[in-house]
Amino acid sequence: MIGAALAGGLALGTASPAYADCNSPLYPTLSKCNEARKTCVSSWTSPQQCYRVVYGNDSFARYQFLVKTRC
């Protein structure tokens, strides 16, 4: 019983990360957004270009980027 629980725990610990894209937090300026993109590059993630986020009434909100997972 203990051996099975240990083996299951080891299998979970070595699993690859889930493949799910996610949005970054919002940044007040394009330059801050671009700086934050540099911190999201890894062997599993690839940040996309920063884009403007606007509210429903067309007023400017902030900048954001999509972080894509690599397959």
PyMOL Python script that loads the backbone (N, CA, C, O; Angstrom):
from pymol import cmd

cmd.read_pdbstr("""\
ATOM      1  N   MET A   1       0.833  -1.190   0.000  1.00  0.00           N
ATOM      2  CA  MET A   1       0.000   0.000   0.000  1.00  0.00           C
ATOM      3  C   MET A   1       0.878   1.253   0.000  1.00  0.00           C
ATOM      4  O   MET A   1       0.636   2.185  -0.767  1.00  0.00           O
ATOM      5  N   ILE A   2       1.880   1.271   0.850  1.00  0.00           N
ATOM      6  CA  ILE A   2       2.762   2.436   0.905  1.00  0.00           C
ATOM      7  C   ILE A   2       3.542   2.575  -0.390  1.00  0.00           C
ATOM      8  O   ILE A   2       3.755   3.687  -0.873  1.00  0.00           O
ATOM      9  N   GLY A   3       3.974   1.440  -0.961  1.00  0.00           N
ATOM     10  CA  GLY A   3       4.707   1.474  -2.215  1.00  0.00           C
ATOM     11  C   GLY A   3       3.881   2.059  -3.347  1.00  0.00           C
ATOM     12  O   GLY A   3       4.406   2.803  -4.175  1.00  0.00           O
ATOM     13  N   ALA A   4       2.589   1.732  -3.395  1.00  0.00           N
ATOM     14  CA  ALA A   4       1.714   2.267  -4.443  1.00  0.00           C
ATOM     15  C   ALA A   4       1.527   3.764  -4.276  1.00  0.00           C
ATOM     16  O   ALA A   4       1.525   4.501  -5.262  1.00  0.00           O
ATOM     17  N   ALA A   5       1.370   4.221  -3.042  1.00  0.00           N
ATOM     18  CA  ALA A   5       1.199   5.651  -2.792  1.00  0.00           C
ATOM     19  C   ALA A   5       2.466   6.407  -3.164  1.00  0.00           C
ATOM     20  O   ALA A   5       2.399   7.500  -3.727  1.00  0.00           O
ATOM     21  N   LEU A   6       3.615   5.830  -2.852  1.00  0.00           N
ATOM     22  CA  LEU A   6       4.881   6.459  -3.197  1.00  0.00           C
ATOM     23  C   LEU A   6       5.064   6.519  -4.707  1.00  0.00           C
ATOM     24  O   LEU A   6       5.498   7.541  -5.238  1.00  0.00           O
ATOM     25  N   ALA A   7       4.741   5.443  -5.397  1.00  0.00           N
ATOM     26  CA  ALA A   7       4.879   5.415  -6.851  1.00  0.00           C
ATOM     27  C   ALA A   7       3.945   6.430  -7.496  1.00  0.00           C
ATOM     28  O   ALA A   7       4.329   7.098  -8.455  1.00  0.00           O
ATOM     29  N   GLY A   8       2.731   6.554  -6.985  1.00  0.00           N
ATOM     30  CA  GLY A   8       1.790   7.539  -7.517  1.00  0.00           C
ATOM     31  C   GLY A   8       2.288   8.951  -7.306  1.00  0.00           C
ATOM     32  O   GLY A   8       2.139   9.796  -8.189  1.00  0.00           O
ATOM     33  N   GLY A   9       2.871   9.222  -6.167  1.00  0.00           N
ATOM     34  CA  GLY A   9       3.417  10.546  -5.877  1.00  0.00           C
ATOM     35  C   GLY A   9       4.584  10.883  -6.783  1.00  0.00           C
ATOM     36  O   GLY A   9       4.729  12.025  -7.218  1.00  0.00           O
ATOM     37  N   LEU A  10       5.420   9.892  -7.069  1.00  0.00           N
ATOM     38  CA  LEU A  10       6.541  10.132  -7.971  1.00  0.00           C
ATOM     39  C   LEU A  10       6.056  10.408  -9.385  1.00  0.00           C
ATOM     40  O   LEU A  10       6.613  11.259 -10.079  1.00  0.00           O
ATOM     41  N   ALA A  11       5.026   9.697  -9.815  1.00  0.00           N
ATOM     42  CA  ALA A  11       4.501   9.912 -11.162  1.00  0.00           C
ATOM     43  C   ALA A  11       3.906  11.305 -11.282  1.00  0.00           C
ATOM     44  O   ALA A  11       4.074  11.953 -12.315  1.00  0.00           O
ATOM     45  N   LEU A  12       3.222  11.777 -10.268  1.00  0.00           N
ATOM     46  CA  LEU A  12       2.649  13.120 -10.310  1.00  0.00           C
ATOM     47  C   LEU A  12       3.729  14.182 -10.294  1.00  0.00           C
ATOM     48  O   LEU A  12       3.594  15.212 -10.955  1.00  0.00           O
ATOM     49  N   GLY A  13       4.781  13.953  -9.561  1.00  0.00           N
ATOM     50  CA  GLY A  13       5.851  14.930  -9.453  1.00  0.00           C
ATOM     51  C   GLY A  13       6.643  15.099 -10.730  1.00  0.00           C
ATOM     52  O   GLY A  13       7.264  16.143 -10.927  1.00  0.00           O
ATOM     53  N   THR A  14       6.644  14.108 -11.603  1.00  0.00           N
ATOM     54  CA  THR A  14       7.422  14.195 -12.835  1.00  0.00           C
ATOM     55  C   THR A  14       6.556  14.510 -14.048  1.00  0.00           C
ATOM     56  O   THR A  14       7.055  14.522 -15.174  1.00  0.00           O
ATOM     57  N   ALA A  15       5.291  14.759 -13.839  1.00  0.00           N
ATOM     58  CA  ALA A  15       4.400  15.062 -14.967  1.00  0.00           C
ATOM     59  C   ALA A  15       4.770  16.402 -15.594  1.00  0.00           C
ATOM     60  O   ALA A  15       5.238  17.307 -14.904  1.00  0.00           O
ATOM     61  N   SER A  16       4.561  16.525 -16.898  1.00  0.00           N
ATOM     62  CA  SER A  16       4.826  17.794 -17.565  1.00  0.00           C
ATOM     63  C   SER A  16       3.754  18.804 -17.198  1.00  0.00           C
ATOM     64  O   SER A  16       2.661  18.412 -16.790  1.00  0.00           O
ATOM     65  N   PRO A  17       4.035  20.089 -17.330  1.00  0.00           N
ATOM     66  CA  PRO A  17       3.055  21.101 -16.945  1.00  0.00           C
ATOM     67  C   PRO A  17       1.831  21.066 -17.865  1.00  0.00           C
ATOM     68  O   PRO A  17       1.905  20.588 -18.997  1.00  0.00           O
ATOM     69  N   ALA A  18       0.730  21.568 -17.370  1.00  0.00           N
ATOM     70  CA  ALA A  18      -0.499  21.611 -18.159  1.00  0.00           C
ATOM     71  C   ALA A  18      -0.318  22.582 -19.324  1.00  0.00           C
ATOM     72  O   ALA A  18       0.356  23.604 -19.189  1.00  0.00           O
ATOM     73  N   TYR A  19      -0.908  22.266 -20.443  1.00  0.00           N
ATOM     74  CA  TYR A  19      -0.818  23.129 -21.611  1.00  0.00           C
ATOM     75  C   TYR A  19      -1.978  24.106 -21.599  1.00  0.00           C
ATOM     76  O   TYR A  19      -3.048  23.819 -22.137  1.00  0.00           O
ATOM     77  N   ALA A  20      -1.768  25.239 -20.998  1.00  0.00           N
ATOM     78  CA  ALA A  20      -2.820  26.250 -20.921  1.00  0.00           C
ATOM     79  C   ALA A  20      -2.190  27.626 -21.076  1.00  0.00           C
ATOM     80  O   ALA A  20      -1.258  27.979 -20.354  1.00  0.00           O
ATOM     81  N   ASP A  21      -2.702  28.390 -22.014  1.00  0.00           N
ATOM     82  CA  ASP A  21      -2.234  29.754 -22.191  1.00  0.00           C
ATOM     83  C   ASP A  21      -2.897  30.645 -21.149  1.00  0.00           C
ATOM     84  O   ASP A  21      -4.003  30.353 -20.694  1.00  0.00           O
ATOM     85  N   CYS A  22      -2.232  31.719 -20.772  1.00  0.00           N
ATOM     86  CA  CYS A  22      -2.824  32.622 -19.782  1.00  0.00           C
ATOM     87  C   CYS A  22      -2.421  34.064 -20.095  1.00  0.00           C
ATOM     88  O   CYS A  22      -1.416  34.310 -20.762  1.00  0.00           O
ATOM     89  N   ASN A  23      -3.206  34.995 -19.611  1.00  0.00           N
ATOM     90  CA  ASN A  23      -2.934  36.417 -19.780  1.00  0.00           C
ATOM     91  C   ASN A  23      -2.080  36.929 -18.633  1.00  0.00           C
ATOM     92  O   ASN A  23      -2.180  36.454 -17.502  1.00  0.00           O
ATOM     93  N   SER A  24      -1.253  37.889 -18.942  1.00  0.00           N
ATOM     94  CA  SER A  24      -0.428  38.535 -17.926  1.00  0.00           C
ATOM     95  C   SER A  24      -1.294  39.497 -17.114  1.00  0.00           C
ATOM     96  O   SER A  24      -2.445  39.756 -17.467  1.00  0.00           O
ATOM     97  N   PRO A  25      -0.735  40.021 -16.027  1.00  0.00           N
ATOM     98  CA  PRO A  25      -1.420  41.125 -15.337  1.00  0.00           C
ATOM     99  C   PRO A  25      -1.462  42.346 -16.260  1.00  0.00           C
ATOM    100  O   PRO A  25      -0.814  42.355 -17.307  1.00  0.00           O
ATOM    101  N   LEU A  26      -2.203  43.346 -15.887  1.00  0.00           N
ATOM    102  CA  LEU A  26      -2.272  44.588 -16.667  1.00  0.00           C
ATOM    103  C   LEU A  26      -1.137  45.519 -16.246  1.00  0.00           C
ATOM    104  O   LEU A  26      -0.794  45.611 -15.067  1.00  0.00           O
ATOM    105  N   TYR A  27      -0.558  46.210 -17.240  1.00  0.00           N
ATOM    106  CA  TYR A  27       0.538  47.144 -16.989  1.00  0.00           C
ATOM    107  C   TYR A  27       0.138  48.538 -17.463  1.00  0.00           C
ATOM    108  O   TYR A  27      -0.546  48.667 -18.479  1.00  0.00           O
ATOM    109  N   PRO A  28       0.555  49.591 -16.741  1.00  0.00           N
ATOM    110  CA  PRO A  28       0.113  50.952 -17.072  1.00  0.00           C
ATOM    111  C   PRO A  28       0.720  51.519 -18.351  1.00  0.00           C
ATOM    112  O   PRO A  28       0.118  52.389 -18.979  1.00  0.00           O
ATOM    113  N   THR A  29       1.909  51.042 -18.752  1.00  0.00           N
ATOM    114  CA  THR A  29       2.552  51.574 -19.953  1.00  0.00           C
ATOM    115  C   THR A  29       3.070  50.424 -20.814  1.00  0.00           C
ATOM    116  O   THR A  29       3.259  49.306 -20.336  1.00  0.00           O
ATOM    117  N   LEU A  30       3.294  50.720 -22.081  1.00  0.00           N
ATOM    118  CA  LEU A  30       3.828  49.722 -23.000  1.00  0.00           C
ATOM    119  C   LEU A  30       5.240  49.303 -22.594  1.00  0.00           C
ATOM    120  O   LEU A  30       5.591  48.129 -22.708  1.00  0.00           O
ATOM    121  N   SER A  31       6.039  50.233 -22.131  1.00  0.00           N
ATOM    122  CA  SER A  31       7.410  49.892 -21.740  1.00  0.00           C
ATOM    123  C   SER A  31       7.437  48.947 -20.539  1.00  0.00           C
ATOM    124  O   SER A  31       8.265  48.038 -20.492  1.00  0.00           O
ATOM    125  N   LYS A  32       6.553  49.147 -19.578  1.00  0.00           N
ATOM    126  CA  LYS A  32       6.487  48.234 -18.418  1.00  0.00           C
ATOM    127  C   LYS A  32       6.015  46.851 -18.852  1.00  0.00           C
ATOM    128  O   LYS A  32       6.485  45.838 -18.333  1.00  0.00           O
ATOM    129  N   CYS A  33       5.095  46.811 -19.795  1.00  0.00           N
ATOM    130  CA  CYS A  33       4.603  45.539 -20.323  1.00  0.00           C
ATOM    131  C   CYS A  33       5.736  44.784 -21.023  1.00  0.00           C
ATOM    132  O   CYS A  33       5.914  43.585 -20.812  1.00  0.00           O
ATOM    133  N   ASN A  34       6.493  45.492 -21.852  1.00  0.00           N
ATOM    134  CA  ASN A  34       7.602  44.854 -22.563  1.00  0.00           C
ATOM    135  C   ASN A  34       8.683  44.366 -21.614  1.00  0.00           C
ATOM    136  O   ASN A  34       9.282  43.319 -21.855  1.00  0.00           O
ATOM    137  N   GLU A  35       8.944  45.095 -20.548  1.00  0.00           N
ATOM    138  CA  GLU A  35       9.920  44.652 -19.550  1.00  0.00           C
ATOM    139  C   GLU A  35       9.445  43.365 -18.870  1.00  0.00           C
ATOM    140  O   GLU A  35      10.241  42.453 -18.641  1.00  0.00           O
ATOM    141  N   ALA A  36       8.161  43.291 -18.549  1.00  0.00           N
ATOM    142  CA  ALA A  36       7.610  42.115 -17.878  1.00  0.00           C
ATOM    143  C   ALA A  36       7.646  40.883 -18.783  1.00  0.00           C
ATOM    144  O   ALA A  36       7.799  39.763 -18.296  1.00  0.00           O
ATOM    145  N   ARG A  37       7.507  41.080 -20.093  1.00  0.00           N
ATOM    146  CA  ARG A  37       7.550  39.957 -21.034  1.00  0.00           C
ATOM    147  C   ARG A  37       8.867  39.195 -20.930  1.00  0.00           C
ATOM    148  O   ARG A  37       8.889  37.972 -21.067  1.00  0.00           O
ATOM    149  N   LYS A  38       9.951  39.902 -20.694  1.00  0.00           N
ATOM    150  CA  LYS A  38      11.269  39.268 -20.617  1.00  0.00           C
ATOM    151  C   LYS A  38      11.358  38.251 -19.488  1.00  0.00           C
ATOM    152  O   LYS A  38      12.120  37.287 -19.575  1.00  0.00           O
ATOM    153  N   THR A  39      10.587  38.460 -18.436  1.00  0.00           N
ATOM    154  CA  THR A  39      10.650  37.557 -17.289  1.00  0.00           C
ATOM    155  C   THR A  39       9.809  36.301 -17.494  1.00  0.00           C
ATOM    156  O   THR A  39       9.870  35.383 -16.676  1.00  0.00           O
ATOM    157  N   CYS A  40       9.032  36.244 -18.562  1.00  0.00           N
ATOM    158  CA  CYS A  40       8.144  35.093 -18.796  1.00  0.00           C
ATOM    159  C   CYS A  40       8.683  34.102 -19.811  1.00  0.00           C
ATOM    160  O   CYS A  40       7.996  33.138 -20.146  1.00  0.00           O
ATOM    161  N   VAL A  41       9.882  34.311 -20.303  1.00  0.00           N
ATOM    162  CA  VAL A  41      10.465  33.387 -21.276  1.00  0.00           C
ATOM    163  C   VAL A  41      11.078  32.208 -20.529  1.00  0.00           C
ATOM    164  O   VAL A  41      11.894  32.395 -19.626  1.00  0.00           O
ATOM    165  N   SER A  42      10.688  31.009 -20.901  1.00  0.00           N
ATOM    166  CA  SER A  42      11.274  29.808 -20.321  1.00  0.00           C
ATOM    167  C   SER A  42      11.212  28.684 -21.343  1.00  0.00           C
ATOM    168  O   SER A  42      10.775  28.892 -22.475  1.00  0.00           O
ATOM    169  N   SER A  43      11.644  27.507 -20.948  1.00  0.00           N
ATOM    170  CA  SER A  43      11.562  26.368 -21.866  1.00  0.00           C
ATOM    171  C   SER A  43      10.117  25.931 -22.087  1.00  0.00           C
ATOM    172  O   SER A  43       9.825  25.223 -23.051  1.00  0.00           O
ATOM    173  N   TRP A  44       9.210  26.346 -21.202  1.00  0.00           N
ATOM    174  CA  TRP A  44       7.796  25.958 -21.324  1.00  0.00           C
ATOM    175  C   TRP A  44       6.890  27.100 -21.749  1.00  0.00           C
ATOM    176  O   TRP A  44       5.759  26.849 -22.166  1.00  0.00           O
ATOM    177  N   THR A  45       7.341  28.339 -21.662  1.00  0.00           N
ATOM    178  CA  THR A  45       6.460  29.473 -21.959  1.00  0.00           C
ATOM    179  C   THR A  45       7.078  30.427 -22.968  1.00  0.00           C
ATOM    180  O   THR A  45       8.298  30.570 -23.052  1.00  0.00           O
ATOM    181  N   SER A  46       6.218  31.069 -23.721  1.00  0.00           N
ATOM    182  CA  SER A  46       6.641  32.039 -24.725  1.00  0.00           C
ATOM    183  C   SER A  46       5.673  33.222 -24.703  1.00  0.00           C
ATOM    184  O   SER A  46       4.532  33.080 -25.143  1.00  0.00           O
ATOM    185  N   PRO A  47       6.098  34.380 -24.205  1.00  0.00           N
ATOM    186  CA  PRO A  47       5.202  35.530 -24.157  1.00  0.00           C
ATOM    187  C   PRO A  47       4.984  36.124 -25.544  1.00  0.00           C
ATOM    188  O   PRO A  47       5.921  36.214 -26.337  1.00  0.00           O
ATOM    189  N   GLN A  48       3.775  36.520 -25.832  1.00  0.00           N
ATOM    190  CA  GLN A  48       3.424  37.136 -27.100  1.00  0.00           C
ATOM    191  C   GLN A  48       3.616  38.654 -26.987  1.00  0.00           C
ATOM    192  O   GLN A  48       4.067  39.145 -25.953  1.00  0.00           O
ATOM    193  N   GLN A  49       3.282  39.384 -28.030  1.00  0.00           N
ATOM    194  CA  GLN A  49       3.424  40.840 -28.039  1.00  0.00           C
ATOM    195  C   GLN A  49       2.434  41.498 -27.078  1.00  0.00           C
ATOM    196  O   GLN A  49       1.345  40.974 -26.842  1.00  0.00           O
ATOM    197  N   CYS A  50       2.813  42.631 -26.535  1.00  0.00           N
ATOM    198  CA  CYS A  50       1.905  43.411 -25.691  1.00  0.00           C
ATOM    199  C   CYS A  50       0.809  44.019 -26.565  1.00  0.00           C
ATOM    200  O   CYS A  50       1.053  44.391 -27.713  1.00  0.00           O
ATOM    201  N   TYR A  51      -0.366  44.112 -26.024  1.00  0.00           N
ATOM    202  CA  TYR A  51      -1.483  44.727 -26.747  1.00  0.00           C
ATOM    203  C   TYR A  51      -2.285  45.604 -25.795  1.00  0.00           C
ATOM    204  O   TYR A  51      -2.234  45.442 -24.576  1.00  0.00           O
ATOM    205  N   ARG A  52      -3.024  46.533 -26.384  1.00  0.00           N
ATOM    206  CA  ARG A  52      -3.848  47.455 -25.593  1.00  0.00           C
ATOM    207  C   ARG A  52      -5.113  46.750 -25.140  1.00  0.00           C
ATOM    208  O   ARG A  52      -5.737  46.021 -25.911  1.00  0.00           O
ATOM    209  N   VAL A  53      -5.486  46.966 -23.905  1.00  0.00           N
ATOM    210  CA  VAL A  53      -6.744  46.454 -23.368  1.00  0.00           C
ATOM    211  C   VAL A  53      -7.660  47.657 -23.197  1.00  0.00           C
ATOM    212  O   VAL A  53      -7.296  48.635 -22.544  1.00  0.00           O
ATOM    213  N   VAL A  54      -8.844  47.582 -23.783  1.00  0.00           N
ATOM    214  CA  VAL A  54      -9.797  48.694 -23.684  1.00  0.00           C
ATOM    215  C   VAL A  54     -11.080  48.215 -23.016  1.00  0.00           C
ATOM    216  O   VAL A  54     -11.439  47.040 -23.087  1.00  0.00           O
ATOM    217  N   TYR A  55     -11.751  49.144 -22.373  1.00  0.00           N
ATOM    218  CA  TYR A  55     -13.034  48.848 -21.746  1.00  0.00           C
ATOM    219  C   TYR A  55     -14.141  48.912 -22.793  1.00  0.00           C
ATOM    220  O   TYR A  55     -13.896  49.329 -23.925  1.00  0.00           O
ATOM    221  N   GLY A  56     -15.337  48.511 -22.435  1.00  0.00           N
ATOM    222  CA  GLY A  56     -16.464  48.479 -23.349  1.00  0.00           C
ATOM    223  C   GLY A  56     -16.825  49.835 -23.939  1.00  0.00           C
ATOM    224  O   GLY A  56     -17.377  49.893 -25.037  1.00  0.00           O
ATOM    225  N   ASN A  57     -16.530  50.921 -23.243  1.00  0.00           N
ATOM    226  CA  ASN A  57     -16.859  52.260 -23.757  1.00  0.00           C
ATOM    227  C   ASN A  57     -15.704  52.865 -24.549  1.00  0.00           C
ATOM    228  O   ASN A  57     -15.655  54.080 -24.736  1.00  0.00           O
ATOM    229  N   ASP A  58     -14.778  52.036 -25.016  1.00  0.00           N
ATOM    230  CA  ASP A  58     -13.619  52.425 -25.826  1.00  0.00           C
ATOM    231  C   ASP A  58     -12.594  53.291 -25.097  1.00  0.00           C
ATOM    232  O   ASP A  58     -11.733  53.893 -25.739  1.00  0.00           O
ATOM    233  N   SER A  59     -12.671  53.365 -23.783  1.00  0.00           N
ATOM    234  CA  SER A  59     -11.639  54.105 -23.054  1.00  0.00           C
ATOM    235  C   SER A  59     -10.442  53.181 -22.819  1.00  0.00           C
ATOM    236  O   SER A  59     -10.613  51.988 -22.565  1.00  0.00           O
ATOM    237  N   PHE A  60      -9.242  53.731 -22.904  1.00  0.00           N
ATOM    238  CA  PHE A  60      -8.014  52.963 -22.751  1.00  0.00           C
ATOM    239  C   PHE A  60      -7.865  52.468 -21.313  1.00  0.00           C
ATOM    240  O   PHE A  60      -8.096  53.213 -20.361  1.00  0.00           O
ATOM    241  N   ALA A  61      -7.487  51.237 -21.176  1.00  0.00           N
ATOM    242  CA  ALA A  61      -7.279  50.685 -19.842  1.00  0.00           C
ATOM    243  C   ALA A  61      -5.785  50.522 -19.560  1.00  0.00           C
ATOM    244  O   ALA A  61      -5.193  51.341 -18.857  1.00  0.00           O
ATOM    245  N   ARG A  62      -5.182  49.483 -20.099  1.00  0.00           N
ATOM    246  CA  ARG A  62      -3.780  49.169 -19.825  1.00  0.00           C
ATOM    247  C   ARG A  62      -3.223  48.299 -20.942  1.00  0.00           C
ATOM    248  O   ARG A  62      -3.855  48.115 -21.982  1.00  0.00           O
ATOM    249  N   TYR A  63      -2.000  47.756 -20.702  1.00  0.00           N
ATOM    250  CA  TYR A  63      -1.364  46.825 -21.645  1.00  0.00           C
ATOM    251  C   TYR A  63      -1.260  45.445 -21.002  1.00  0.00           C
ATOM    252  O   TYR A  63      -1.160  45.303 -19.783  1.00  0.00           O
ATOM    253  N   GLN A  64      -1.288  44.437 -21.871  1.00  0.00           N
ATOM    254  CA  GLN A  64      -1.255  43.056 -21.410  1.00  0.00           C
ATOM    255  C   GLN A  64      -0.640  42.197 -22.511  1.00  0.00           C
ATOM    256  O   GLN A  64      -0.564  42.631 -23.661  1.00  0.00           O
ATOM    257  N   PHE A  65      -0.200  40.982 -22.174  1.00  0.00           N
ATOM    258  CA  PHE A  65       0.279  40.049 -23.190  1.00  0.00           C
ATOM    259  C   PHE A  65      -0.181  38.640 -22.850  1.00  0.00           C
ATOM    260  O   PHE A  65      -0.492  38.331 -21.700  1.00  0.00           O
ATOM    261  N   LEU A  66      -0.219  37.807 -23.856  1.00  0.00           N
ATOM    262  CA  LEU A  66      -0.601  36.411 -23.693  1.00  0.00           C
ATOM    263  C   LEU A  66       0.673  35.580 -23.515  1.00  0.00           C
ATOM    264  O   LEU A  66       1.655  35.769 -24.232  1.00  0.00           O
ATOM    265  N   VAL A  67       0.642  34.669 -22.561  1.00  0.00           N
ATOM    266  CA  VAL A  67       1.765  33.755 -22.352  1.00  0.00           C
ATOM    267  C   VAL A  67       1.331  32.394 -22.894  1.00  0.00           C
ATOM    268  O   VAL A  67       0.417  31.769 -22.356  1.00  0.00           O
ATOM    269  N   LYS A  68       1.988  31.939 -23.959  1.00  0.00           N
ATOM    270  CA  LYS A  68       1.652  30.665 -24.595  1.00  0.00           C
ATOM    271  C   LYS A  68       2.567  29.584 -24.037  1.00  0.00           C
ATOM    272  O   LYS A  68       3.752  29.821 -23.801  1.00  0.00           O
ATOM    273  N   THR A  69       2.010  28.403 -23.830  1.00  0.00           N
ATOM    274  CA  THR A  69       2.842  27.266 -23.428  1.00  0.00           C
ATOM    275  C   THR A  69       3.357  26.577 -24.678  1.00  0.00           C
ATOM    276  O   THR A  69       2.660  26.499 -25.690  1.00  0.00           O
ATOM    277  N   ARG A  70       4.580  26.079 -24.601  1.00  0.00           N
ATOM    278  CA  ARG A  70       5.189  25.392 -25.736  1.00  0.00           C
ATOM    279  C   ARG A  70       4.896  23.903 -25.632  1.00  0.00           C
ATOM    280  O   ARG A  70       4.875  23.344 -24.536  1.00  0.00           O
ATOM    281  N   CYS A  71       4.675  23.281 -26.743  1.00  0.00           N
ATOM    282  CA  CYS A  71       4.405  21.834 -26.773  1.00  0.00           C
ATOM    283  C   CYS A  71       5.679  21.064 -26.987  1.00  0.00           C
ATOM    284  O   CYS A  71       5.656  19.834 -27.042  1.00  0.00           O
TER     285      CYS A  71
END
""", "prot")
cmd.dss("prot")
cmd.show_as("cartoon", "prot")
cmd.util.cbc("prot")
cmd.orient("prot")
